[in-house]
């Protein structure tokens, strides 16, 4: 993969590599299917992945992201996400608004 965490085309969000129904492994992170893994394991959260969401940033703005993993951590559900503009991030479930379907038009890329 030349650009492992590159831009995600809005129309192609559903084909983004992801990890579902199991905890992520180090290999999943290396190969771009997950953002994090928890040594010693964790429990997967019950999500249909990938899915669209708006992540609330510290600035108060919202950023469109694709959720590619969801696992139970000691403080709640931890998500691995890919912003549409590229890169990756880890956040708590409480920091996102899950969207059904796709992204709103106001977040076009």
C-alpha positions in Angstrom: 0.0 0.0 0.0 1.6 3.3 -1.1 -0.6 5.6 1.0 -1.9 3.5 3.9 -3.8 6.3 5.7 -4.5 8.5 2.6 -7.7 10.4 1.7 -10.9 8.4 1.8 -13.2 9.2 -1.2 -16.7 9.8 0.2 -18.3 7.6 -2.4 -16.0 4.7 -1.4 -16.3 4.8 2.4 -17.9 1.4 2.6 -14.9 -0.3 1.0 -12.4 1.0 3.5 -10.4 -1.9 5.1 -11.7 -2.5 8.7 -11.8 -5.0 11.5 -15.2 -6.3 12.7 -16.5 -8.8 15.2 -13.0 -9.5 16.7 -10.2 -7.5 18.4 -7.6 -6.0 16.2 -4.1 -7.5 16.0 -0.7 -5.8 15.4 -0.9 -7.2 11.8 -4.3 -5.4 11.3 -2.7 -2.1 12.2 0.4 -2.7 10.0 -1.9 -3.5 7.1 -4.3 -0.6 7.6 -7.4 -2.5 8.8 -7.1 -1.0 12.3 -5.7 2.0 14.0 -4.8 0.4 17.4 -4.5 -3.0 19.0 -4.5 -3.8 22.7 -1.8 -6.3 23.7 -3.4 -9.1 25.7 -6.6 -8.6 23.8 -9.9 -6.9 24.3 -13.6 -7.5 23.4 -15.0 -6.2 20.1 -18.0 -3.8 20.4 -21.2 -4.7 18.6 -21.0 -2.4 15.6 -21.6 -2.8 11.9 -18.3 -1.7 10.3 -17.2 0.3 8.5 -19.7 3.1 9.4 -19.9 6.8 8.9 -19.6 9.3 11.8 -18.9 12.9 12.7 -16.1 13.2 15.2 -16.2 16.1 17.6 -12.8 17.8 17.7 -11.3 19.7 20.6 -11.9 22.9 18.5 -15.6 22.3 18.6 -15.7 21.5 14.9 -17.0 18.2 13.5 -14.9 16.1 11.1 -16.4 13.3 8.9 -14.7 10.0 9.6 -15.1 6.3 8.8 -15.1 4.1 11.8 -13.0 1.0 11.1 -12.8 -0.6 14.5 -14.7 -0.6 17.8 -13.5 -2.3 20.9 -14.4 -2.2 24.6 -11.7 -0.6 26.7 -11.4 0.2 30.4 -13.1 3.6 30.0 -15.8 2.6 27.4 -15.9 1.9 23.7 -12.8 2.9 21.8 -13.0 3.6 18.1 -10.4 3.6 15.4 -11.4 6.1 12.7 -10.2 7.4 9.4 -10.9 11.1 8.6 -12.0 11.6 5.0 -9.2 14.0 4.5 -6.6 11.3 5.4 -4.8 10.1 8.5 -6.2 8.1 11.4 -7.3 8.7 15.0 -8.5 7.0 18.1 -11.5 8.4 20.0 -14.2 7.3 22.5 -17.7 6.5 21.3 -18.9 9.5 23.2 -16.9 11.7 20.9 -18.7 10.8 17.7 -22.2 11.1 16.2 -22.8 7.9 14.3 -24.6 8.4 10.9 -26.8 6.0 9.1 -26.2 5.5 5.4 -23.5 7.9 4.2 -22.2 11.4 4.9 -24.4 14.6 4.7 -23.8 16.7 1.6 -22.4 19.5 3.8 -19.3 17.3 4.4 -18.5 16.8 0.7 -14.9 16.1 -0.2 
